[in-house]
Amino acid sequence: MITMHSEREQILKMLEEGKITAEEAMKLLDTVESQPAPPPRKNKFIRIRISGDDGEKVNVNLPIGLAKLAVRMASNFEPSVKEIDLDKIIEDVESGAEGRLLELQDGENKVEVYVE
């Protein structure tokens, strides 16, 4: 990831090496400094719950980065979990989605996936 600090250093190095003029460096620096900083990344958790008539079977709460592992683990207890499109869920979460993303009812079993 390139930071504003490293971009500034690159511009100053190009100026020092004579690759750009002082005027071009000023324009580039103004452009770099006027760009808004990316918002801080909020740690999100994916929650997978599987329940049935006989109570809760699985309750997995993991950071989104471990979501694939959670689905694999949950699918050992409930085969209907394999129907979850995990790539779509991760794409939605990275786009800012929160709350309940999926609810599956398979006979007596219920699978819920949500993000907090």
All heavy atoms as an XYZ file, in Angstrom:
909
protein
N       0.844     -1.178      0.000
C       0.000      0.000      0.000
C       0.888      1.239      0.000
O       1.811      1.352      0.775
C      -0.890     -0.012      1.239
C      -1.811      1.160      1.292
S      -3.063      0.969      2.572
C      -2.389      2.021      3.817
N       0.608      2.165     -0.902
C       1.377      3.402     -0.990
C       0.718      4.445     -0.105
O      -0.465      4.711     -0.216
C       1.452      3.907     -2.448
C       2.184      2.879     -3.306
C       2.143      5.241     -2.515
C       2.244      3.233     -4.761
N       1.503      5.044      0.778
C       0.976      6.081      1.660
C       1.276      7.443      1.089
O       2.108      7.594      0.192
C       1.601      5.970      3.060
O       3.006      6.224      2.943
C       1.372      4.597      3.662
N       0.617      8.465      1.649
C       0.863      9.828      1.203
C       2.324     10.197      1.459
O       2.951     10.863      0.647
C      -0.066     10.821      1.911
C       0.143     12.245      1.430
S      -1.095     13.433      1.947
C      -1.103     13.301      3.687
N       2.879      9.706      2.572
C       4.270     10.009      2.904
C       5.211      9.452      1.836
O       6.122     10.151      1.382
C       4.612      9.430      4.282
C       6.013      9.729      4.726
N       6.412     10.983      5.110
C       7.105      8.931      4.801
C       7.700     10.947      5.423
N       8.136      9.707      5.262
N       4.990      8.208      1.412
C       5.880      7.624      0.406
C       5.679      8.296     -0.955
O       6.634      8.408     -1.731
C       5.675      6.112      0.308
O       4.392      5.801     -0.159
N       4.462      8.716     -1.274
C       4.227      9.436     -2.523
C       4.988     10.758     -2.517
O       5.593     11.146     -3.519
C       2.734      9.688     -2.729
C       1.964      8.433     -3.073
C       0.475      8.671     -3.173
O      -0.026      9.696     -2.649
O      -0.194      7.821     -3.766
N       4.965     11.447     -1.390
C       5.706     12.706     -1.269
C       7.199     12.457     -1.464
O       7.880     13.220     -2.143
C       5.447     13.366      0.087
C       4.036     13.902      0.255
C       3.786     14.418      1.667
N       4.813     15.304      2.158
C       4.829     16.633      1.992
N       3.839     17.210      1.378
N       5.816     17.348      2.471
N       7.709     11.393     -0.844
C       9.135     11.062     -0.990
C       9.492     10.779     -2.445
O      10.550     11.201     -2.922
C       9.487      9.849     -0.124
C       9.570     10.158      1.349
C       9.901      8.925      2.184
O       9.927      7.796      1.632
O      10.110      9.086      3.395
N       8.617     10.061     -3.154
C       8.868      9.757     -4.561
C       8.921     11.031     -5.395
O       9.780     11.182     -6.275
C       7.787      8.819     -5.113
C       7.875      7.409     -4.576
C       6.723      6.547     -5.048
O       5.710      7.037     -5.563
N       6.867      5.238     -4.869
N       8.001     11.953     -5.117
C       7.980     13.222     -5.855
C       9.260     14.005     -5.584
O       9.895     14.525     -6.515
C       6.724     14.041     -5.484
C       5.467     13.323     -5.986
C       6.809     15.464     -6.044
C       4.165     13.863     -5.418
N       9.650     14.095     -4.323
C      10.871     14.835     -3.976
C      12.118     14.181     -4.572
O      13.040     14.876     -4.995
C      10.995     14.967     -2.460
C       9.918     15.833     -1.794
C      10.038     15.772     -0.281
C       9.995     17.267     -2.302
N      12.118     12.852     -4.630
C      13.258     12.153     -5.229
C      13.327     12.441     -6.728
O      14.415     12.669     -7.274
C      13.138     10.654     -4.981
C      14.336      9.876     -5.464
C      14.273      8.420     -5.074
C      15.530      7.733     -5.564
N      15.579      6.340     -5.187
N      12.177     12.466     -7.409
C      12.159     12.782     -8.840
C      12.650     14.210     -9.068
O      13.382     14.477    -10.030
C      10.746     12.596     -9.409
C      10.329     11.145     -9.486
S       8.727     10.740    -10.240
C       7.759     12.183    -10.198
N      12.281     15.121     -8.168
C      12.757     16.502     -8.263
C      14.266     16.551     -8.076
O      14.977     17.195     -8.857
C      12.054     17.376     -7.214
C      12.515     18.835     -7.132
C      12.242     19.566     -8.437
C      11.830     19.531     -5.960
N      14.751     15.850     -7.064
C      16.183     15.826     -6.770
C      16.993     15.264     -7.940
O      18.082     15.744     -8.250
C      16.417     14.986     -5.512
C      17.870     14.914     -5.076
C      18.012     14.063     -3.825
O      17.665     12.873     -3.882
O      18.457     14.621     -2.807
N      16.425     14.250     -8.605
C      17.123     13.617     -9.736
C      16.965     14.403    -11.035
O      17.523     14.017    -12.055
C      16.595     12.192     -9.917
C      16.940     11.267     -8.764
C      16.240      9.919     -8.857
O      15.340      9.745     -9.717
O      16.581      9.038     -8.043
N      16.190     15.477    -10.994
C      16.017     16.311    -12.185
C      15.015     15.747    -13.175
O      14.967     16.197    -14.318
N      14.220     14.782    -12.763
C      13.229     14.180    -13.657
C      12.009     15.075    -13.838
O      11.294     14.963    -14.828
C      12.794     12.810    -13.141
C      13.916     11.773    -13.173
C      13.443     10.432    -12.658
C      14.578      9.413    -12.721
N      14.170      8.116    -12.167
N      11.742     15.917    -12.837
C      10.636     16.871    -12.924
C      11.129     18.224    -12.437
O      12.126     18.318    -11.720
C       9.410     16.420    -12.091
C       9.780     16.255    -10.612
C       8.805     15.144    -12.648
C       8.583     15.937     -9.719
N      10.397     19.286    -12.832
C      10.758     20.633    -12.392
C      10.122     20.902    -11.030
O       9.238     20.162    -10.577
C      10.249     21.687    -13.395
O       8.817     21.663    -13.374
C      10.761     21.431    -14.803
N      10.552     21.994    -10.407
C       9.983     22.383     -9.118
C       8.484     22.669     -9.261
O       7.694     22.321     -8.376
C      10.713     23.608     -8.569
N       8.104     23.277    -10.378
C       6.690     23.583    -10.614
C       5.869     22.286    -10.732
O       4.783     22.167    -10.161
C       6.548     24.418    -11.891
C       5.127     24.859    -12.170
C       5.027     25.717    -13.426
O       5.953     26.505    -13.686
O       4.006     25.576    -14.117
N       6.415     21.303    -11.456
C       5.718     20.017    -11.591
C       5.624     19.312    -10.228
O       4.592     18.726     -9.896
C       6.448     19.118    -12.591
C       6.367     19.618    -14.032
C       7.317     18.891    -14.962
O       8.418     18.481    -14.529
O       6.931     18.721    -16.147
N       6.695     19.418     -9.448
C       6.690     18.808     -8.114
C       5.610     19.438     -7.244
O       4.896     18.730     -6.519
C       8.061     18.949     -7.461
N       5.481     20.771     -7.310
C       4.455     21.457     -6.520
C       3.053     20.991     -6.915
O       2.212     20.735     -6.048
C       4.572     22.976     -6.692
C       5.774     23.583     -5.996
S       5.722     23.382     -4.216
C       4.324     24.386     -3.808
N       2.819     20.857     -8.225
C       1.505     20.395     -8.683
C       1.220     18.981     -8.186
O       0.122     18.679     -7.731
C       1.426     20.443    -10.210
C       1.320     21.839    -10.781
C       1.251     21.805    -12.290
C       1.229     23.211    -12.851
N       1.244     23.212    -14.321
N       2.227     18.124     -8.290
C       2.057     16.750     -7.829
C       1.810     16.693     -6.320
O       0.941     15.959     -5.851
C       3.269     15.899     -8.199
C       3.437     15.572     -9.686
C       4.794     14.918     -9.937
C       2.315     14.655    -10.155
N       2.580     17.477     -5.566
C       2.393     17.510     -4.110
C       1.006     18.021     -3.739
O       0.369     17.499     -2.817
C       3.481     18.353     -3.443
C       4.875     17.733     -3.428
C       5.913     18.746     -2.975
C       4.899     16.497     -2.545
N       0.539     19.057     -4.445
C      -0.806     19.580     -4.191
C      -1.860     18.504     -4.455
O      -2.824     18.371     -3.702
C      -1.092     20.807     -5.060
C      -0.357     22.053     -4.593
O       0.120     22.058     -3.430
O      -0.263     23.011     -5.386
N      -1.672     17.733     -5.521
C      -2.613     16.665     -5.855
C      -2.623     15.590     -4.775
O      -3.683     15.148     -4.327
C      -2.247     16.033     -7.214
O      -2.277     17.043     -8.221
C      -3.209     14.919     -7.578
N      -1.432     15.180     -4.341
C      -1.325     14.145     -3.310
C      -1.958     14.614     -2.009
O      -2.698     13.882     -1.355
C       0.153     13.752     -3.080
C       0.316     12.910     -1.837
C       0.693     13.028     -4.296
N      -1.689     15.849     -1.628
C      -2.195     16.368     -0.355
C      -3.687     16.652     -0.382
O      -4.329     16.671      0.663
C      -1.410     17.610      0.040
C       0.025     17.267      0.405
C       0.922     18.477      0.564
O       0.450     19.607      0.362
O       2.101     18.277      0.886
N      -4.260     16.865     -1.573
C      -5.695     17.170     -1.651
C      -6.553     15.906     -1.670
O      -7.758     15.980     -1.524
C      -5.993     18.017     -2.883
O      -5.780     17.258     -4.067
N      -5.929     14.751     -1.851
C      -6.691     13.499     -1.847
C      -7.092     13.146     -0.420
O      -6.270     13.202      0.489
C      -5.861     12.362     -2.447
C      -5.571     12.538     -3.914
C      -4.681     11.435     -4.455
O      -4.171     10.608     -3.714
N      -4.502     11.424     -5.762
N      -8.361     12.784     -0.221
C      -8.788     12.426      1.133
C      -8.133     11.123      1.582
O      -7.873     10.234      0.776
C     -10.301     12.254      0.998
C     -10.530     11.960     -0.444
C      -9.424     12.668     -1.201
N      -7.850     11.053      2.846
C      -7.269      9.832      3.404
C      -8.328      8.735      3.395
O      -9.509      9.009      3.598
C      -6.793     10.081      4.829
N      -7.924      7.505      3.136
C      -8.917      6.423      3.150
C      -9.492      6.261      4.545
O      -8.797      6.490      5.544
C      -8.107      5.187      2.744
C      -6.680      5.535      2.997
C      -6.575      7.020      2.887
N     -10.772      5.911      4.631
C     -11.375      5.763      5.952
C     -10.708      4.618      6.709
O     -10.243      3.652      6.094
C     -12.844      5.417      5.640
C     -12.825      4.888      4.250
C     -11.672      5.547      3.557
N     -10.638      4.730      8.017
C     -10.024      3.647      8.784
C     -10.829      2.372      8.612
O     -12.052      2.400      8.555
C     -10.071      4.142     10.228
C     -11.113      5.204     10.234
C     -11.157      5.776      8.854
N     -10.128      1.280      8.497
C     -10.794     -0.002      8.301
C     -11.330     -0.520      9.629
O     -10.598     -0.643     10.587
C      -9.818     -1.008      7.707
C     -10.507     -2.255      7.277
C      -9.619     -3.059      6.407
N     -10.395     -4.161      5.923
C     -10.211     -4.740      4.797
N      -9.255     -4.343      4.019
N     -10.949     -5.744      4.418
N     -12.592     -0.785      9.637
C     -13.249     -1.286     10.830
C     -13.209     -2.810     10.788
O     -13.575     -3.411      9.788
C     -14.696     -0.787     10.838
C     -15.507     -1.200     12.014
C     -16.875     -0.547     11.909
C     -17.923     -1.450     12.500
N     -19.253     -0.933     12.332
N     -12.747     -3.412     11.857
C     -12.722     -4.869     11.902
C     -14.143     -5.384     11.962
O     -14.919     -4.981     12.808
C     -11.941     -5.364     13.120
C     -10.470     -5.076     12.986
O      -9.953     -4.975     11.878
N      -9.786     -4.939     14.094
N     -14.468     -6.271     11.042
C     -15.803     -6.834     10.995
C     -15.724     -8.323     11.289
O     -14.715     -8.969     11.054
C     -16.435     -6.611      9.626
C     -16.714     -5.158      9.340
C     -17.470     -4.993      8.066
C     -17.776     -3.525      7.822
N     -18.571     -3.350      6.634
N     -16.817     -8.826     11.801
C     -16.919    -10.240     12.113
C     -18.069    -10.843     11.332
O     -19.113    -10.206     11.168
C     -17.174    -10.451     13.604
C     -15.953    -10.244     14.437
C     -15.553     -8.977     14.802
C     -15.184    -11.326     14.840
C     -14.423     -8.780     15.563
C     -14.051    -11.132     15.603
C     -13.661     -9.857     15.966
N     -17.854    -12.032     10.847
C     -18.932    -12.773     10.219
C     -19.439    -13.763     11.261
O     -18.656    -14.368     11.986
C     -18.491    -13.473      8.920
C     -19.706    -14.050      8.209
C     -17.453    -14.529      9.187
C     -19.451    -14.383      6.759
N     -20.730    -13.853     11.354
C     -21.358    -14.730     12.335
C     -22.211    -15.746     11.578
O     -23.048    -15.370     10.762
C     -22.237    -13.940     13.282
C     -21.533    -12.683     13.794
C     -21.598    -12.571     15.277
N     -21.108    -11.298     15.760
C     -19.925    -11.138     16.330
N     -19.100    -12.144     16.457
N     -19.535     -9.959     16.779
N     -21.968    -16.999     11.861
C     -22.737    -18.076     11.243
C     -23.401    -18.861     12.364
O     -22.719    -19.352     13.267
C     -21.845    -19.002     10.396
C     -21.165    -18.202      9.292
C     -22.667    -20.152      9.820
C     -20.150    -18.979      8.502
N     -24.710    -18.946     12.284
C     -25.456    -19.692     13.295
C     -26.311    -20.737     12.598
O     -27.004    -20.432     11.634
C     -26.364    -18.764     14.094
C     -25.585    -17.881     15.014
C     -26.483    -17.200     16.005
N     -25.646    -16.357     16.853
C     -26.052    -15.234     17.392
N     -27.275    -14.810     17.197
N     -25.236    -14.537     18.144
N     -26.237    -21.927     13.113
C     -27.075    -23.008     12.615
C     -27.886    -23.512     13.791
O     -27.332    -23.850     14.839
C     -26.227    -24.157     12.025
C     -25.345    -23.625     10.897
C     -27.127    -25.279     11.540
C     -24.346    -24.620     10.377
N     -29.202    -23.537     13.612
C     -30.063    -24.006     14.692
C     -31.134    -24.911     14.104
O     -31.442    -24.854     12.918
C     -30.687    -22.829     15.437
O     -31.389    -21.996     14.533
N     -31.673    -25.733     14.949
C     -32.731    -26.646     14.544
C     -33.757    -26.747     15.642
O     -33.696    -26.039     16.654
N     -34.699    -27.647     15.446
C     -35.744    -27.844     16.444
C     -35.175    -28.248     17.790
O     -35.748    -27.948     18.831
C     -36.734    -28.911     15.965
C     -37.566    -28.421     14.788
O     -37.627    -27.194     14.566
O     -38.139    -29.274     14.092
N     -34.006    -28.909     17.751
C     -33.400    -29.374     18.999
C     -32.415    -28.361     19.588
O     -31.643    -28.687     20.469
C     -32.707    -30.719     18.786
C     -31.686    -30.685     17.667
O     -31.675    -29.717     16.881
O     -30.884    -31.631     17.573
N     -32.438    -27.133     19.101
C     -31.572    -26.087     19.653
C     -30.448    -25.696     18.706
O     -30.437    -26.062     17.541
N     -29.503    -24.940     19.239
C     -28.389    -24.424     18.450
C     -27.344    -25.503     18.240
O     -26.893    -26.133     19.192
C     -27.779    -23.218     19.162
C     -26.856    -22.416     18.289
C     -26.538    -21.074     18.926
O     -25.675    -21.052     19.815
O     -27.165    -20.090     18.538
N     -26.957    -25.713     16.963
C     -25.947    -26.709     16.629
C     -24.571    -26.075     16.491
O     -23.589    -26.629     16.945
C     -26.298    -27.402     15.310
C     -27.542    -28.228     15.342
C     -27.770    -28.868     13.986
C     -29.016    -29.730     13.995
N     -29.219    -30.378     12.695
N     -24.532    -24.925     15.831
C     -23.262    -24.248     15.563
C     -23.459    -22.751     15.741
O     -24.459    -22.193     15.310
C     -22.763    -24.522     14.117
C     -21.479    -23.768     13.827
C     -22.567    -26.005     13.880
N     -22.471    -22.115     16.363
C     -22.464    -20.664     16.518
C     -21.012    -20.232     16.327
O     -20.195    -20.388     17.223
C     -22.984    -20.257     17.895
C     -23.079    -18.756     18.039
O     -22.777    -17.998     17.114
N     -23.482    -18.312     19.201
N     -20.681    -19.730     15.126
C     -19.311    -19.372     14.792
C     -19.214    -17.860     14.649
O     -19.970    -17.259     13.896
C     -18.871    -20.052     13.467
C     -17.442    -19.697     13.128
C     -19.035    -21.557     13.558
N     -18.292    -17.234     15.376
C     -18.042    -15.796     15.305
C     -16.569    -15.598     15.017
O     -15.730    -15.843     15.880
C     -18.401    -15.116     16.632
C     -19.845    -15.337     17.012
O     -20.729    -15.235     16.183
N     -20.073    -15.650     18.256
N     -16.248    -15.157     13.800
C     -14.850    -15.010     13.389
C     -14.636    -13.724     12.610
O     -15.563    -13.217     11.972
C     -14.437    -16.178     12.486
C     -14.352    -17.552     13.130
C     -14.120    -18.596     12.068
C     -13.251    -17.595     14.155
N     -13.394    -13.219     12.626
C     -13.088    -12.090     11.743
C     -13.369    -12.487     10.299
O     -13.224    -13.654      9.930
C     -11.591    -11.848     11.957
C     -11.283    -12.495     13.260
C     -12.237    -13.642     13.402
N     -13.771    -11.525      9.496
C     -14.165    -11.798      8.110
C     -13.062    -12.526      7.344
O     -13.350    -13.344      6.482
C     -14.604    -10.505      7.387
C     -15.275    -10.813      6.053
C     -13.454     -9.554      7.200
C     -16.596    -11.504      6.184
N     -11.810    -12.279      7.693
C     -10.707    -12.949      7.016
C     -10.700    -14.450      7.213
O     -10.106    -15.181      6.420
N     -11.377    -14.933      8.229
C     -11.429    -16.372      8.488
C     -12.779    -16.979      8.091
O     -13.107    -18.098      8.470
C     -11.158    -16.650      9.964
C      -9.782    -16.235     10.468
C      -9.671    -16.477     11.960
C      -8.686    -16.976      9.732
N     -13.549    -16.263      7.301
C     -14.898    -16.704      6.956
C     -14.912    -18.036      6.211
O     -15.772    -18.876      6.459
C     -15.594    -15.642      6.123
N     -13.973    -18.242      5.314
C     -13.953    -19.499      4.560
C     -13.784    -20.690      5.496
O     -14.438    -21.709      5.339
C     -12.853    -19.480      3.505
C     -13.169    -18.555      2.365
C     -12.097    -18.594      1.318
C     -12.461    -17.617      0.215
N     -11.474    -17.596     -0.849
N     -12.924    -20.545      6.461
C     -12.726    -21.603      7.439
C     -14.017    -21.857      8.220
O     -14.393    -23.005      8.462
C     -11.598    -21.239      8.406
C     -11.373    -22.194      9.574
C     -10.934    -23.553      9.058
C     -10.336    -21.622     10.520
N     -14.713    -20.798      8.571
C     -15.950    -20.934      9.332
C     -16.992    -21.708      8.539
O     -17.674    -22.576      9.081
C     -16.489    -19.557      9.697
N     -17.116    -21.416      7.247
C     -18.108    -22.113      6.433
C     -17.732    -23.579      6.296
O     -18.588    -24.465      6.391
C     -18.270    -21.437      5.055
C     -19.102    -22.296      4.125
C     -18.917    -20.080      5.229
N     -16.436    -23.857      6.097
C     -16.007    -25.261      6.022
C     -16.332    -25.996      7.317
O     -16.820    -27.122      7.307
C     -14.507    -25.345      5.730
C     -14.228    -25.469      4.253
C     -12.761    -25.787      4.009
N     -12.215    -24.641      3.307
C     -11.208    -23.893      3.710
N     -10.584    -24.175      4.816
N     -10.814    -22.881      3.011
N     -16.054    -25.343      8.421
C     -16.300    -25.954      9.715
C     -17.801    -26.175      9.929
O     -18.233    -27.255     10.347
C     -15.741    -25.063     10.827
C     -15.724    -25.721     12.176
S     -14.807    -24.733     13.351
C     -16.060    -23.598     13.893
N     -18.590    -25.178      9.614
C     -20.034    -25.296      9.796
C     -20.632    -26.346      8.871
O     -21.578    -27.041      9.241
C     -20.698    -23.939      9.569
N     -20.062    -26.497      7.668
C     -20.604    -27.480      6.728
C     -20.391    -28.910      7.205
O     -21.064    -29.827      6.742
C     -20.009    -27.277      5.331
O     -18.641    -27.585      5.324
N     -19.469    -29.125      8.138
C     -19.302    -30.453      8.725
C     -20.499    -30.833      9.587
O     -20.802    -32.003      9.762
C     -18.029    -30.527      9.575
C     -16.778    -30.463      8.742
O     -16.772    -30.890      7.591
N     -15.721    -29.922      9.299
N     -21.177    -29.825     10.135
C     -22.328    -30.070     10.990
C     -23.642    -30.019     10.215
O     -24.599    -30.665     10.586
C     -22.380    -29.041     12.129
C     -21.220    -29.157     13.070
C     -20.101    -28.356     12.914
C     -21.242    -30.087     14.093
C     -19.028    -28.462     13.771
C     -20.168    -30.203     14.954
C     -19.054    -29.397     14.798
N     -23.647    -29.200      9.166
C     -24.880    -29.020      8.410
C     -24.560    -28.884      6.916
O     -24.026    -27.870      6.480
C     -25.608    -27.766      8.906
C     -26.893    -27.466      8.183
C     -27.846    -28.645      8.183
O     -28.104    -29.236      9.245
O     -28.337    -28.993      7.086
N     -24.885    -29.918      6.112
C     -24.554    -29.892      4.673
C     -25.153    -28.717      3.912
O     -24.579    -28.270      2.924
C     -25.127    -31.216      4.161
C     -25.235    -32.088      5.354
C     -25.490    -31.175      6.516
N     -26.280    -28.166      4.334
C     -26.901    -27.062      3.598
C     -26.034    -25.803      3.603
O     -26.220    -24.911      2.780
C     -28.289    -26.742      4.158
O     -28.190    -26.274      5.482
N     -25.047    -25.734      4.508
C     -24.149    -24.577      4.553
C     -23.332    -24.482      3.271
O     -22.935    -23.399      2.850
C     -23.230    -24.659      5.795
C     -22.190    -23.561      5.784
C     -24.061    -24.585      7.054
N     -23.093    -25.611      2.627
C     -22.307    -25.615      1.380
C     -22.983    -24.810      0.284
O     -22.347    -24.425     -0.685
C     -22.059    -27.047      0.922
C     -21.129    -27.798      1.867
C     -20.924    -29.226      1.444
C     -20.055    -29.923      2.481
N     -19.876    -31.331      2.222
N     -24.276    -24.535      0.437
C     -25.015    -23.740     -0.546
C     -24.698    -22.254     -0.447
O     -25.083    -21.478     -1.303
C     -26.518    -23.952     -0.360
C     -26.961    -25.380     -0.577
C     -28.431    -25.586     -0.241
O     -29.208    -24.611     -0.319
O     -28.789    -26.720      0.096
N     -23.997    -21.827      0.583
C     -23.691    -20.413      0.797
C     -22.643    -19.952     -0.208
O     -21.594    -20.571     -0.357
C     -23.185    -20.178      2.230
C     -24.277    -20.537      3.237
C     -22.722    -18.733      2.421
C     -23.804    -20.538      4.666
N     -22.921    -18.854     -0.898
C     -21.966    -18.261     -1.832
C     -21.058    -17.319     -1.047
O     -21.314    -16.125     -0.932
C     -22.714    -17.499     -2.931
C     -21.791    -16.947     -4.003
O     -20.549    -17.036     -3.842
O     -22.308    -16.422     -5.006
N     -19.996    -17.878     -0.492
C     -19.111    -17.126      0.387
C     -18.426    -15.968     -0.330
O     -18.272    -14.889      0.233
C     -18.065    -18.051      1.004
C     -17.145    -17.403      2.009
C     -17.940    -16.887      3.194
C     -16.082    -18.365      2.455
N     -18.043    -16.170     -1.585
C     -17.390    -15.088     -2.331
C     -18.308    -13.870     -2.443
O     -17.873    -12.734     -2.302
C     -16.972    -15.563     -3.725
C     -15.861    -16.592     -3.670
O     -15.041    -16.529     -2.725
O     -15.803    -17.453     -4.563
N     -19.591    -14.105     -2.663
C     -20.562    -13.005     -2.758
C     -20.708    -12.306     -1.408
O     -20.768    -11.080     -1.335
C     -21.916    -13.544     -3.235
C     -23.026    -12.532     -3.241
C     -22.815    -11.455     -4.283
C     -24.043    -10.563     -4.364
N     -23.736     -9.169     -4.423
N     -20.736    -13.086     -0.338
C     -20.861    -12.505      0.994
C     -19.660    -11.618      1.303
O     -19.805    -10.490      1.762
C     -21.029    -13.603      2.061
C     -22.404    -14.258      1.897
C     -20.869    -13.035      3.465
C     -22.613    -15.488      2.748
N     -18.448    -12.121      1.030
C     -17.245    -11.333      1.285
C     -17.237    -10.067      0.433
O     -16.898     -8.989      0.908
C     -15.979    -12.184      1.064
C     -15.899    -13.247      2.165
C     -14.724    -11.318      1.049
C     -14.788    -14.253      1.984
N     -17.662    -10.177     -0.818
C     -17.746     -8.999     -1.697
C     -18.722     -7.968     -1.112
O     -18.426     -6.774     -1.075
C     -18.213     -9.446     -3.078
C     -18.359     -8.332     -4.085
C     -18.883     -8.843     -5.413
O     -18.400     -9.894     -5.882
O     -19.780     -8.185     -5.975
N     -19.868     -8.435     -0.629
C     -20.851     -7.529     -0.022
C     -20.277     -6.848      1.217
O     -20.458     -5.654      1.423
C     -22.132     -8.280      0.357
C     -22.954     -8.688     -0.851
O     -22.674     -8.188     -1.964
O     -23.873     -9.511     -0.685
N     -19.584     -7.624      2.049
C     -19.013     -7.078      3.282
C     -17.955     -6.033      2.953
O     -17.913     -4.962      3.556
C     -18.428     -8.206      4.157
C     -17.612     -7.630      5.305
C     -19.544     -9.090      4.673
N     -17.102     -6.322      1.989
C     -16.064     -5.356      1.600
C     -16.666     -4.099      1.007
O     -16.053     -3.041      1.042
C     -15.077     -6.008      0.638
C     -14.194     -7.028      1.335
C     -13.290     -7.804      0.398
O     -13.526     -7.797     -0.829
O     -12.338     -8.429      0.902
N     -17.889     -4.193      0.479
C     -18.588     -3.027     -0.057
C     -19.333     -2.261      1.027
O     -19.982     -1.270      0.750
C     -19.579     -3.451     -1.139
O     -18.909     -4.052     -2.217
N     -19.285     -2.772      2.276
C     -19.885     -2.057      3.389
C     -21.156     -2.662      3.948
O     -21.758     -2.090      4.848
N     -21.580     -3.804      3.417
C     -22.814     -4.428      3.917
C     -22.643     -4.858      5.366
O     -21.584     -5.293      5.783
C     -23.173     -5.633      3.053
N     -23.706     -4.704      6.126
C     -23.730     -5.152      7.514
C     -25.107     -5.735      7.794
O     -26.038     -5.559      7.028
C     -23.433     -3.998      8.466
C     -22.018     -3.530      8.406
C     -21.674     -2.511      9.485
O     -22.577     -2.118     10.242
O     -20.508     -2.126      9.566
N     -25.217     -6.408      8.915
C     -26.494     -7.009      9.287
C     -26.626     -8.399      8.702
O     -25.652     -9.019      8.284
N     -27.851     -8.884      8.625
C     -28.098    -10.234      8.112
C     -27.902    -10.254      6.604
O     -28.491     -9.473      5.872
C     -29.515    -10.687      8.445
C     -29.743    -12.143      8.017
C     -31.102    -12.632      8.383
N     -31.223    -12.621      9.834
C     -32.365    -12.779     10.473
N     -33.476    -12.966      9.806
N     -32.410    -12.753     11.775
N     -27.056    -11.173      6.147
C     -26.785    -11.308      4.727
C     -27.468    -12.527      4.118
O     -27.694    -12.573      2.920
C     -25.270    -11.426      4.481
C     -24.417    -10.271      4.975
C     -22.952    -10.557      4.706
C     -24.825     -8.968      4.324
N     -27.762    -13.515      4.950
C     -28.307    -14.753      4.428
C     -29.089    -15.472      5.513
O     -28.686    -15.485      6.671
C     -27.159    -15.655      3.956
C     -27.506    -17.061      3.514
C     -28.175    -17.020      2.145
C     -26.265    -17.914      3.459
N     -30.194    -16.063      5.096
C     -30.952    -16.936      5.994
C     -31.446    -18.100      5.153
O     -32.109    -17.909      4.133
C     -32.137    -16.198      6.610
C     -32.914    -17.054      7.577
C     -34.056    -16.307      8.250
O     -33.944    -15.077      8.414
O     -35.040    -16.953      8.603
N     -31.071    -19.302      5.554
C     -31.484    -20.522      4.865
C     -32.325    -21.359      5.816
O     -31.927    -21.580      6.951
C     -30.265    -21.368      4.478
C     -29.529    -21.062      3.202
C     -28.270    -21.906      3.128
C     -30.377    -21.321      1.996
N     -33.456    -21.831      5.337
C     -34.276    -22.746      6.119
C     -34.303    -24.055      5.348
O     -34.735    -24.105      4.204
C     -35.691    -22.185      6.285
C     -36.559    -22.974      7.213
C     -36.238    -22.708      8.676
O     -35.911    -21.595      9.046
N     -36.330    -23.728      9.489
N     -33.798    -25.110      5.959
C     -33.738    -26.426      5.327
C     -34.458    -27.402      6.244
O     -33.852    -27.994      7.136
C     -32.278    -26.839      5.114
C     -32.146    -28.187      4.436
O     -33.123    -28.653      3.835
O     -31.058    -28.782      4.525
N     -35.748    -27.542      6.034
C     -36.524    -28.411      6.912
C     -36.534    -27.852      8.316
O     -36.962    -26.734      8.559
N     -36.005    -28.615      9.260
C     -35.983    -28.166     10.653
C     -34.770    -27.316     10.979
O     -34.691    -26.734     12.053
C     -36.008    -29.402     11.572
C     -34.755    -30.227     11.447
C     -34.928    -31.665     11.900
O     -35.990    -32.232     11.631
O     -33.986    -32.170     12.512
N     -33.800    -27.243     10.078
C     -32.570    -26.502     10.339
C     -32.601    -25.106      9.732
O     -33.140    -24.905      8.643
C     -31.357    -27.259      9.800
C     -31.170    -28.583     10.498
O     -31.235    -28.675     11.697
N     -30.963    -29.628      9.714
N     -31.998    -24.169     10.419
C     -31.954    -22.779      9.973
C     -30.488    -22.321     10.018
O     -29.808    -22.513     11.013
C     -32.798    -21.909     10.892
C     -32.862    -20.459     10.507
C     -33.785    -19.730     11.468
C     -33.913    -18.276     11.140
N     -34.810    -17.584     12.067
N     -30.020    -21.721      8.911
C     -28.663    -21.187      8.825
C     -28.782    -19.681      8.643
O     -29.513    -19.206      7.758
C     -27.894    -21.791      7.625
C     -26.506    -21.174      7.529
C     -27.811    -23.303      7.750
N     -28.083    -18.927      9.488
C     -28.061    -17.468      9.378
C     -26.620    -17.001      9.273
O     -25.751    -17.491      9.988
C     -28.670    -16.824     10.613
C     -30.141    -17.124     10.808
C     -30.631    -16.548     12.101
O     -30.345    -17.151     13.156
O     -31.283    -15.489     12.056
N     -26.366    -16.059      8.363
C     -25.055    -15.449      8.217
C     -25.262    -13.941      8.291
O     -26.071    -13.382      7.552
C     -24.390    -15.820      6.875
C     -23.048    -15.115      6.720
C     -24.228    -17.331      6.753
N     -24.538    -13.312      9.209
C     -24.628    -11.868      9.286
C     -23.289    -11.266      9.694
O     -22.390    -11.966     10.132
C     -25.772    -11.404     10.196
C     -25.738    -11.908     11.608
C     -25.254    -11.106     12.625
C     -26.195    -13.178     11.943
C     -25.238    -11.545     13.939
C     -26.189    -13.626     13.239
C     -25.704    -12.809     14.234
O     -25.696    -13.259     15.523
N     -23.173     -9.956      9.494
C     -21.916     -9.252      9.741
C     -22.164     -8.147     10.746
O     -23.160     -7.432     10.681
C     -21.375     -8.631      8.433
C     -20.134     -7.786      8.708
C     -21.068     -9.712      7.430
N     -21.239     -8.018     11.694
C     -21.296     -6.949     12.686
C     -19.964     -6.233     12.693
O     -18.938     -6.812     12.494
C     -21.574     -7.501     14.075
C     -22.970     -8.067     14.206
C     -23.242     -8.610     15.588
O     -22.287     -8.930     16.316
O     -24.414     -8.724     15.931
